[in-house]
Amino acid sequence: MNKRRTLIIVFAFLSLLVITMALSGYPSGGVTSSQARGDGGSGIFSLLAETPLPDFLNAFLPLVMYSWPSPTPTPTATATLTPTPTFTPTPTQPSVEPFTQCSFPPGGTKIQYGIDAIDIMEITNSGKILTMEVLINISHTFVNDMVITLEQKNTSKKITLIDRPETVGGFICTGDDINVTLLDDESLIRADRSCISNAIPAISGVKRSFMLYVPYIGENLASDWWLTIRDEQSADDGWLNSWCLKFKYTEN
């Protein structure tokens, strides 16, 4: 690049010299060549000194300006933006709440042949049912007479909890009374197949209901719940002493 610039300057100077020599024989700016040489000089430098500056520049300035290299622009640095990480909140899992409500009918609810014994439990807590249990306490002779059902009134879903209890061997249960917790667990023996006729209560402990609670899972526990006991034989009767519903649920 430096060699090229030097050659351009030399070329411009030589061009200027040639132009100056060519103009030395012509009047310029009102001064003749003979007047320029009158001081004994060579005439060339006198002409340079006396030639008007605009005419002089017009001869070679465009050439010099064209040949002079333009400065290389310095690239502007581009800032790199680091993206701000997006914060994704962890979804909050709904808390699991336990809930138990019991009914104790004053003096008990009469269980007798031909008239369904019904007790209603109103639950106002609102939430989605995850699991449930039913606890039943009944005083009744010859428990094989009874069929016990549970109904959720706001969905009209009804299941059988205990159906005409028998012994483990399949014989009619002639024992008295029921005090049992019914779970939704297929690994357990059914309550109505676990009667011990010579024990009081004849059905006790933790057992499985006749039908599982699947229809209620996912439903809202807020509802009227009806426990119905039907006595299939006229010879014996009894009383519903108490019953409870136990839930695990998530609040709405």
C-alpha positions as protocol buffer text, in pm:
chain_id: "A"
residue {
  index: 1
  type: MET
  ca { x: 0 y: 0 z: 0 }
}
residue {
  index: 2
  type: ASN
  ca { x: 289 y: 242 z: 83 }
}
residue {
  index: 3
  type: LYS
  ca { x: 457 y: 171 z: -255 }
}
residue {
  index: 4
  type: ARG
  ca { x: 138 y: 242 z: -436 }
}
residue {
  index: 5
  type: ARG
  ca { x: 93 y: 570 z: -250 }
}
residue {
  index: 6
  type: THR
  ca { x: 452 y: 676 z: -330 }
}
residue {
  index: 7
  type: LEU
  ca { x: 409 y: 599 z: -701 }
}
residue {
  index: 8
  type: ILE
  ca { x: 86 y: 801 z: -709 }
}
residue {
  index: 9
  type: ILE
  ca { x: 257 y: 1103 z: -547 }
}
residue {
  index: 10
  type: VAL
  ca { x: 556 y: 1082 z: -786 }
}
residue {
  index: 11
  type: PHE
  ca { x: 323 y: 1052 z: -1081 }
}
residue {
  index: 12
  type: ALA
  ca { x: 126 y: 1354 z: -963 }
}
residue {
  index: 13
  type: PHE
  ca { x: 442 y: 1558 z: -917 }
}
residue {
  index: 14
  type: LEU
  ca { x: 570 y: 1467 z: -1264 }
}
residue {
  index: 15
  type: SER
  ca { x: 232 y: 1556 z: -1411 }
}
residue {
  index: 16
  type: LEU
  ca { x: 250 y: 1889 z: -1231 }
}
residue {
  index: 17
  type: LEU
  ca { x: 600 y: 1945 z: -1366 }
}
residue {
  index: 18
  type: VAL
  ca { x: 492 y: 1870 z: -1723 }
}
residue {
  index: 19
  type: ILE
  ca { x: 191 y: 2097 z: -1692 }
}
residue {
  index: 20
  type: THR
  ca { x: 407 y: 2373 z: -1547 }
}
residue {
  index: 21
  type: MET
  ca { x: 657 y: 2347 z: -1831 }
}
residue {
  index: 22
  type: ALA
  ca { x: 377 y: 2352 z: -2084 }
}
residue {
  index: 23
  type: LEU
  ca { x: 230 y: 2664 z: -1928 }
}
residue {
  index: 24
  type: SER
  ca { x: 563 y: 2844 z: -1907 }
}
residue {
  index: 25
  type: GLY
  ca { x: 523 y: 2981 z: -2260 }
}
residue {
  index: 26
  type: TYR
  ca { x: 176 y: 3132 z: -2198 }
}
residue {
  index: 27
  type: PRO
  ca { x: 63 y: 3430 z: -1995 }
}
residue {
  index: 28
  type: SER
  ca { x: -100 y: 3335 z: -1670 }
}
residue {
  index: 29
  type: GLY
  ca { x: -245 y: 3571 z: -1414 }
}
residue {
  index: 30
  type: GLY
  ca { x: -122 y: 3875 z: -1617 }
}
residue {
  index: 31
  type: VAL
  ca { x: 247 y: 3779 z: -1593 }
}
residue {
  index: 32
  type: THR
  ca { x: 436 y: 3679 z: -1916 }
}
residue {
  index: 33
  type: SER
  ca { x: 705 y: 3418 z: -1936 }
}
residue {
  index: 34
  type: SER
  ca { x: 958 y: 3678 z: -2027 }
}
residue {
  index: 35
  type: GLN
  ca { x: 866 y: 3878 z: -1719 }
}
residue {
  index: 36
  type: ALA
  ca { x: 896 y: 3566 z: -1509 }
}
residue {
  index: 37
  type: ARG
  ca { x: 1247 y: 3511 z: -1650 }
}
residue {
  index: 38
  type: GLY
  ca { x: 1354 y: 3871 z: -1612 }
}
residue {
  index: 39
  type: ASP
  ca { x: 1506 y: 3809 z: -1270 }
}
residue {
  index: 40
  type: GLY
  ca { x: 1753 y: 3566 z: -1416 }
}
residue {
  index: 41
  type: GLY
  ca { x: 1568 y: 3260 z: -1283 }
}
residue {
  index: 42
  type: SER
  ca { x: 1487 y: 2946 z: -1475 }
}
residue {
  index: 43
  type: GLY
  ca { x: 1128 y: 3048 z: -1524 }
}
residue {
  index: 44
  type: ILE
  ca { x: 977 y: 2726 z: -1383 }
}
residue {
  index: 45
  type: PHE
  ca { x: 981 y: 2821 z: -1014 }
}
residue {
  index: 46
  type: SER
  ca { x: 881 y: 3175 z: -1098 }
}
residue {
  index: 47
  type: LEU
  ca { x: 581 y: 3037 z: -1283 }
}
residue {
  index: 48
  type: LEU
  ca { x: 495 y: 2818 z: -983 }
}
residue {
  index: 49
  type: ALA
  ca { x: 507 y: 3119 z: -759 }
}
residue {
  index: 50
  type: GLU
  ca { x: 301 y: 3341 z: -990 }
}
residue {
  index: 51
  type: THR
  ca { x: 44 y: 3093 z: -1126 }
}
residue {
  index: 52
  type: PRO
  ca { x: -292 y: 3148 z: -955 }
}
residue {
  index: 53
  type: LEU
  ca { x: -353 y: 2876 z: -695 }
}
residue {
  index: 54
  type: PRO
  ca { x: -697 y: 2767 z: -820 }
}
residue {
  index: 55
  type: ASP
  ca { x: -564 y: 2703 z: -1175 }
}
residue {
  index: 56
  type: PHE
  ca { x: -274 y: 2515 z: -1030 }
}
residue {
  index: 57
  type: LEU
  ca { x: -486 y: 2297 z: -810 }
}
residue {
  index: 58
  type: ASN
  ca { x: -738 y: 2225 z: -1085 }
}
residue {
  index: 59
  type: ALA
  ca { x: -461 y: 2060 z: -1281 }
}
residue {
  index: 60
  type: PHE
  ca { x: -361 y: 1790 z: -1035 }
}
residue {
  index: 61
  type: LEU
  ca { x: -578 y: 1794 z: -720 }
}
residue {
  index: 62
  type: PRO
  ca { x: -852 y: 1562 z: -859 }
}
residue {
  index: 63
  type: LEU
  ca { x: -587 y: 1309 z: -954 }
}
residue {
  index: 64
  type: VAL
  ca { x: -428 y: 1317 z: -608 }
}
residue {
  index: 65
  type: MET
  ca { x: -762 y: 1298 z: -432 }
}
residue {
  index: 66
  type: TYR
  ca { x: -874 y: 1004 z: -644 }
}
residue {
  index: 67
  type: SER
  ca { x: -554 y: 811 z: -591 }
}
residue {
  index: 68
  type: TRP
  ca { x: -534 y: 869 z: -215 }
}
residue {
  index: 69
  type: PRO
  ca { x: -660 y: 556 z: -41 }
}
residue {
  index: 70
  type: SER
  ca { x: -973 y: 591 z: 167 }
}
residue {
  index: 71
  type: PRO
  ca { x: -936 y: 485 z: 530 }
}
residue {
  index: 72
  type: THR
  ca { x: -1076 y: 143 z: 610 }
}
residue {
  index: 73
  type: PRO
  ca { x: -1377 y: 186 z: 842 }
}
residue {
  index: 74
  type: THR
  ca { x: -1345 y: 19 z: 1178 }
}
residue {
  index: 75
  type: PRO
  ca { x: -1632 y: -230 z: 1223 }
}
residue {
  index: 76
  type: THR
  ca { x: -1867 y: -149 z: 1505 }
}
residue {
  index: 77
  type: ALA
  ca { x: -1876 y: -418 z: 1768 }
}
residue {
  index: 78
  type: THR
  ca { x: -2215 y: -582 z: 1799 }
}
residue {
  index: 79
  type: ALA
  ca { x: -2325 y: -645 z: 2154 }
}
residue {
  index: 80
  type: THR
  ca { x: -2433 y: -1002 z: 2219 }
}
residue {
  index: 81
  type: LEU
  ca { x: -2740 y: -1016 z: 2439 }
}
residue {
  index: 82
  type: THR
  ca { x: -2762 y: -1308 z: 2675 }
}
residue {
  index: 83
  type: PRO
  ca { x: -3126 y: -1419 z: 2694 }
}
residue {
  index: 84
  type: THR
  ca { x: -3278 y: -1392 z: 3038 }
}
residue {
  index: 85
  type: PRO
  ca { x: -3369 y: -1743 z: 3158 }
}
residue {
  index: 86
  type: THR
  ca { x: -3741 y: -1800 z: 3180 }
}
residue {
  index: 87
  type: PHE
  ca { x: -3855 y: -1898 z: 3529 }
}
residue {
  index: 88
  type: THR
  ca { x: -4112 y: -2175 z: 3525 }
}
residue {
  index: 89
  type: PRO
  ca { x: -4280 y: -2207 z: 3862 }
}
residue {
  index: 90
  type: THR
  ca { x: -4327 y: -2555 z: 3997 }
}
residue {
  index: 91
  type: PRO
  ca { x: -4696 y: -2638 z: 3999 }
}
residue {
  index: 92
  type: THR
  ca { x: -4832 y: -2643 z: 4351 }
}
residue {
  index: 93
  type: GLN
  ca { x: -4972 y: -2983 z: 4437 }
}
residue {
  index: 94
  type: PRO
  ca { x: -5307 y: -2969 z: 4614 }
}
residue {
  index: 95
  type: SER
  ca { x: -5285 y: -3075 z: 4977 }
}
residue {
  index: 96
  type: VAL
  ca { x: -5456 y: -3396 z: 5087 }
}
residue {
  index: 97
  type: GLU
  ca { x: -5695 y: -3340 z: 5375 }
}
residue {
  index: 98
  type: PRO
  ca { x: -5852 y: -3601 z: 5607 }
}
residue {
  index: 99
  type: PHE
  ca { x: -6217 y: -3564 z: 5700 }
}
residue {
  index: 100
  type: THR
  ca { x: -6445 y: -3767 z: 5927 }
}
residue {
  index: 101
  type: GLN
  ca { x: -6810 y: -3713 z: 6004 }
}
residue {
  index: 102
  type: CYS
  ca { x: -7035 y: -3936 z: 6209 }
}
residue {
  index: 103
  type: SER
  ca { x: -7405 y: -3968 z: 6278 }
}
residue {
  index: 104
  type: PHE
  ca { x: -7548 y: -4078 z: 6613 }
}
residue {
  index: 105
  type: PRO
  ca { x: -7926 y: -4103 z: 6574 }
}
residue {
  index: 106
  type: PRO
  ca { x: -8091 y: -4007 z: 6905 }
}
residue {
  index: 107
  type: GLY
  ca { x: -8200 y: -4334 z: 7064 }
}
residue {
  index: 108
  type: GLY
  ca { x: -8091 y: -4519 z: 6750 }
}
residue {
  index: 109
  type: THR
  ca { x: -8274 y: -4577 z: 6423 }
}
residue {
  index: 110
  type: LYS
  ca { x: -8516 y: -4870 z: 6435 }
}
residue {
  index: 111
  type: ILE
  ca { x: -8442 y: -5162 z: 6202 }
}
residue {
  index: 112
  type: GLN
  ca { x: -8744 y: -5386 z: 6133 }
}
residue {
  index: 113
  type: TYR
  ca { x: -8897 y: -5595 z: 5865 }
}
residue {
  index: 114
  type: GLY
  ca { x: -9089 y: -5414 z: 5590 }
}
residue {
  index: 115
  type: ILE
  ca { x: -8964 y: -5061 z: 5670 }
}
residue {
  index: 116
  type: ASP
  ca { x: -8628 y: -4934 z: 5548 }
}
residue {
  index: 117
  type: ALA
  ca { x: -8423 y: -4776 z: 5823 }
}
residue {
  index: 118
  type: ILE
  ca { x: -8269 y: -4460 z: 5672 }
}
residue {
  index: 119
  type: ASP
  ca { x: -8024 y: -4218 z: 5831 }
}
residue {
  index: 120
  type: ILE
  ca { x: -7904 y: -3908 z: 5643 }
}
residue {
  index: 121
  type: MET
  ca { x: -7568 y: -3741 z: 5692 }
}
residue {
  index: 122
  type: GLU
  ca { x: -7517 y: -3395 z: 5541 }
}
residue {
  index: 123
  type: ILE
  ca { x: -7157 y: -3308 z: 5453 }
}
residue {
  index: 124
  type: THR
  ca { x: -7078 y: -2949 z: 5359 }
}
residue {
  index: 125
  type: ASN
  ca { x: -6701 y: -2975 z: 5316 }
}
residue {
  index: 126
  type: SER
  ca { x: -6616 y: -2938 z: 4950 }
}
residue {
  index: 127
  type: GLY
  ca { x: -6339 y: -3131 z: 4777 }
}
residue {
  index: 128
  type: LYS
  ca { x: -6252 y: -3418 z: 4547 }
}
residue {
  index: 129
  type: ILE
  ca { x: -6271 y: -3763 z: 4708 }
}
residue {
  index: 130
  type: LEU
  ca { x: -5948 y: -3964 z: 4696 }
}
residue {
  index: 131
  type: THR
  ca { x: -6027 y: -4246 z: 4941 }
}
residue {
  index: 132
  type: MET
  ca { x: -6311 y: -4327 z: 5180 }
}
residue {
  index: 133
  type: GLU
  ca { x: -6417 y: -4561 z: 5461 }
}
residue {
  index: 134
  type: VAL
  ca { x: -6750 y: -4644 z: 5622 }
}
residue {
  index: 135
  type: LEU
  ca { x: -6783 y: -4736 z: 5990 }
}
residue {
  index: 136
  type: ILE
  ca { x: -7106 y: -4906 z: 6099 }
}
residue {
  index: 137
  type: ASN
  ca { x: -7230 y: -4997 z: 6447 }
}
residue {
  index: 138
  type: ILE
  ca { x: -7555 y: -5198 z: 6458 }
}
residue {
  index: 139
  type: SER
  ca { x: -7730 y: -5393 z: 6729 }
}
residue {
  index: 140
  type: HIS
  ca { x: -7936 y: -5668 z: 6562 }
}
residue {
  index: 141
  type: THR
  ca { x: -8008 y: -6035 z: 6628 }
}
residue {
  index: 142
  type: PHE
  ca { x: -7948 y: -6274 z: 6341 }
}
residue {
  index: 143
  type: VAL
  ca { x: -7750 y: -6034 z: 6119 }
}
residue {
  index: 144
  type: ASN
  ca { x: -7811 y: -6248 z: 5809 }
}
residue {
  index: 145
  type: ASP
  ca { x: -8143 y: -6061 z: 5776 }
}
residue {
  index: 146
  type: MET
  ca { x: -7983 y: -5729 z: 5670 }
}
residue {
  index: 147
  type: VAL
  ca { x: -7887 y: -5559 z: 5344 }
}
residue {
  index: 148
  type: ILE
  ca { x: -7703 y: -5227 z: 5392 }
}
residue {
  index: 149
  type: THR
  ca { x: -7658 y: -4968 z: 5115 }
}
residue {
  index: 150
  type: LEU
  ca { x: -7498 y: -4622 z: 5082 }
}
residue {
  index: 151
  type: GLU
  ca { x: -7616 y: -4352 z: 4841 }
}
residue {
  index: 152
  type: GLN
  ca { x: -7467 y: -4013 z: 4751 }
}
residue {
  index: 153
  type: LYS
  ca { x: -7777 y: -3810 z: 4673 }
}
residue {
  index: 154
  type: ASN
  ca { x: -7626 y: -3534 z: 4457 }
}
residue {
  index: 155
  type: THR
  ca { x: -7497 y: -3798 z: 4211 }
}
residue {
  index: 156
  type: SER
  ca { x: -7760 y: -4070 z: 4276 }
}
residue {
  index: 157
  type: LYS
  ca { x: -7474 y: -4320 z: 4298 }
}
residue {
  index: 158
  type: LYS
  ca { x: -7560 y: -4613 z: 4522 }
}
residue {
  index: 159
  type: ILE
  ca { x: -7355 y: -4912 z: 4633 }
}
residue {
  index: 160
  type: THR
  ca { x: -7416 y: -5213 z: 4857 }
}
residue {
  index: 161
  type: LEU
  ca { x: -7197 y: -5231 z: 5166 }
}
residue {
  index: 162
  type: ILE
  ca { x: -7319 y: -5554 z: 5329 }
}
residue {
  index: 163
  type: ASP
  ca { x: -7549 y: -5815 z: 5171 }
}
residue {
  index: 164
  type: ARG
  ca { x: -7707 y: -6089 z: 5388 }
}
residue {
  index: 165
  type: PRO
  ca { x: -7394 y: -6182 z: 5587 }
}
residue {
  index: 166
  type: GLU
  ca { x: -7259 y: -6538 z: 5588 }
}
residue {
  index: 167
  type: THR
  ca { x: -6974 y: -6721 z: 5754 }
}
residue {
  index: 168
  type: VAL
  ca { x: -6636 y: -6774 z: 5588 }
}
residue {
  index: 169
  type: GLY
  ca { x: -6757 y: -7123 z: 5491 }
}
residue {
  index: 170
  type: GLY
  ca { x: -7072 y: -6982 z: 5324 }
}
residue {
  index: 171
  type: PHE
  ca { x: -7321 y: -7068 z: 5597 }
}
residue {
  index: 172
  type: ILE
  ca { x: -7594 y: -6833 z: 5715 }
}
residue {
  index: 173
  type: CYS
  ca { x: -7473 y: -6603 z: 5988 }
}
residue {
  index: 174
  type: THR
  ca { x: -7684 y: -6661 z: 6300 }
}
residue {
  index: 175
  type: GLY
  ca { x: -7478 y: -6426 z: 6518 }
}
residue {
  index: 176
  type: ASP
  ca { x: -7570 y: -6084 z: 6656 }
}
residue {
  index: 177
  type: ASP
  ca { x: -7449 y: -5730 z: 6597 }
}
residue {
  index: 178
  type: ILE
  ca { x: -7212 y: -5554 z: 6358 }
}
residue {
  index: 179
  type: ASN
  ca { x: -6930 y: -5317 z: 6450 }
}
residue {
  index: 180
  type: VAL
  ca { x: -6705 y: -5293 z: 6147 }
}
residue {
  index: 181
  type: THR
  ca { x: -6489 y: -5058 z: 5943 }
}
residue {
  index: 182
  type: LEU
  ca { x: -6541 y: -5106 z: 5571 }
}
residue {
  index: 183
  type: LEU
  ca { x: -6252 y: -5022 z: 5342 }
}
residue {
  index: 184
  type: ASP
  ca { x: -6212 y: -5011 z: 4966 }
}
residue {
  index: 185
  type: ASP
  ca { x: -5939 y: -5276 z: 4961 }
}
residue {
  index: 186
  type: GLU
  ca { x: -5960 y: -5594 z: 4757 }
}
residue {
  index: 187
  type: SER
  ca { x: -5693 y: -5762 z: 4969 }
}
residue {
  index: 188
  type: LEU
  ca { x: -5935 y: -5777 z: 5261 }
}
residue {
  index: 189
  type: ILE
  ca { x: -6211 y: -6031 z: 5317 }
}
residue {
  index: 190
  type: ARG
  ca { x: -6561 y: -5906 z: 5254 }
}
residue {
  index: 191
  type: ALA
  ca { x: -6754 y: -5812 z: 5568 }
}
residue {
  index: 192
  type: ASP
  ca { x: -7057 y: -6016 z: 5464 }
}
residue {
  index: 193
  type: ARG
  ca { x: -6836 y: -6323 z: 5425 }
}
residue {
  index: 194
  type: SER
  ca { x: -6660 y: -6291 z: 5760 }
}
residue {
  index: 195
  type: CYS
  ca { x: -6936 y: -6366 z: 6011 }
}
residue {
  index: 196
  type: ILE
  ca { x: -6848 y: -6561 z: 6323 }
}
residue {
  index: 197
  type: SER
  ca { x: -7184 y: -6680 z: 6450 }
}
residue {
  index: 198
  type: ASN
  ca { x: -7082 y: -6745 z: 6811 }
}
residue {
  index: 199
  type: ALA
  ca { x: -6901 y: -6408 z: 6850 }
}
residue {
  index: 200
  type: ILE
  ca { x: -7044 y: -6073 z: 6956 }
}
residue {
  index: 201
  type: PRO
  ca { x: -7029 y: -5873 z: 6745 }
}
residue {
  index: 202
  type: ALA
  ca { x: -7054 y: -6138 z: 6475 }
}
residue {
  index: 203
  type: ILE
  ca { x: -6889 y: -5903 z: 6221 }
}
residue {
  index: 204
  type: SER
  ca { x: -6609 y: -5679 z: 6344 }
}
residue {
  index: 205
  type: GLY
  ca { x: -6266 y: -5538 z: 6269 }
}
residue {
  index: 206
  type: VAL
  ca { x: -6152 y: -5401 z: 5932 }
}
residue {
  index: 207
  type: LYS
  ca { x: -6313 y: -5561 z: 5630 }
}
residue {
  index: 208
  type: ARG
  ca { x: -6395 y: -5487 z: 5268 }
}
residue {
  index: 209
  type: SER
  ca { x: -6734 y: -5363 z: 5158 }
}
residue {
  index: 210
  type: PHE
  ca { x: -6950 y: -5576 z: 4928 }
}
residue {
  index: 211
  type: MET
  ca { x: -6901 y: -5323 z: 4645 }
}
residue {
  index: 212
  type: LEU
  ca { x: -6594 y: -5102 z: 4609 }
}
residue {
  index: 213
  type: TYR
  ca { x: -6614 y: -4723 z: 4641 }
}
residue {
  index: 214
  type: VAL
  ca { x: -6496 y: -4660 z: 4285 }
}
residue {
  index: 215
  type: PRO
  ca { x: -6814 y: -4470 z: 4182 }
}
residue {
  index: 216
  type: TYR
  ca { x: -6741 y: -4205 z: 4446 }
}
residue {
  index: 217
  type: ILE
  ca { x: -6371 y: -4151 z: 4381 }
}
residue {
  index: 218
  type: GLY
  ca { x: -6322 y: -3812 z: 4215 }
}
residue {
  index: 219
  type: GLU
  ca { x: -6667 y: -3688 z: 4317 }
}
residue {
  index: 220
  type: ASN
  ca { x: -6726 y: -3396 z: 4551 }
}
residue {
  index: 221
  type: LEU
  ca { x: -6778 y: -3518 z: 4906 }
}
residue {
  index: 222
  type: ALA
  ca { x: -7020 y: -3230 z: 4974 }
}
residue {
  index: 223
  type: SER
  ca { x: -7358 y: -3401 z: 4958 }
}
residue {
  index: 224
  type: ASP
  ca { x: -7634 y: -3572 z: 5154 }
}
residue {
  index: 225
  type: TRP
  ca { x: -7528 y: -3931 z: 5218 }
}
residue {
  index: 226
  type: TRP
  ca { x: -7801 y: -4187 z: 5288 }
}
residue {
  index: 227
  type: LEU
  ca { x: -7737 y: -4509 z: 5480 }
}
residue {
  index: 228
  type: THR
  ca { x: -8026 y: -4752 z: 5427 }
}
residue {
  index: 229
  type: ILE
  ca { x: -8077 y: -5079 z: 5615 }
}
residue {
  index: 230
  type: ARG
  ca { x: -8337 y: -5322 z: 5490 }
}
residue {
  index: 231
  type: ASP
  ca { x: -8448 y: -5612 z: 5710 }
}
residue {
  index: 232
  type: GLU
  ca { x: -8541 y: -5914 z: 5496 }
}
residue {
  index: 233
  type: GLN
  ca { x: -8693 y: -6127 z: 5777 }
}
residue {
  index: 234
  type: SER
  ca { x: -8971 y: -6053 z: 6026 }
}
residue {
  index: 235
  type: ALA
  ca { x: -8851 y: -6256 z: 6322 }
}
residue {
  index: 236
  type: ASP
  ca { x: -8568 y: -6027 z: 6435 }
}
residue {
  index: 237
  type: ASP
  ca { x: -8508 y: -5652 z: 6450 }
}
residue {
  index: 238
  type: GLY
  ca { x: -8248 y: -5410 z: 6579 }
}
residue {
  index: 239
  type: TRP
  ca { x: -8107 y: -5056 z: 6591 }
}
residue {
  index: 240
  type: LEU
  ca { x: -7859 y: -4846 z: 6399 }
}
residue {
  index: 241
  type: ASN
  ca { x: -7642 y: -4699 z: 6675 }
}
residue {
  index: 242
  type: SER
  ca { x: -7397 y: -4492 z: 6470 }
}
residue {
  index: 243
  type: TRP
  ca { x: -7213 y: -4469 z: 6144 }
}
residue {
  index: 244
  type: CYS
  ca { x: -6924 y: -4258 z: 6010 }
}
residue {
  index: 245
  type: LEU
  ca { x: -6777 y: -4155 z: 5679 }
}
residue {
  index: 246
  type: LYS
  ca { x: -6402 y: -4102 z: 5658 }
}
residue {
  index: 247
  type: PHE
  ca { x: -6243 y: -3936 z: 5354 }
}
residue {
  index: 248
  type: LYS
  ca { x: -5913 y: -3821 z: 5218 }
}
residue {
  index: 249
  type: TYR
  ca { x: -5975 y: -3544 z: 4969 }
}
residue {
  index: 250
  type: THR
  ca { x: -5822 y: -3245 z: 4795 }
}
residue {
  index: 251
  type: GLU
  ca { x: -5980 y: -2907 z: 4847 }
}
residue {
  index: 252
  type: ASN
  ca { x: -6136 y: -2736 z: 4542 }
}
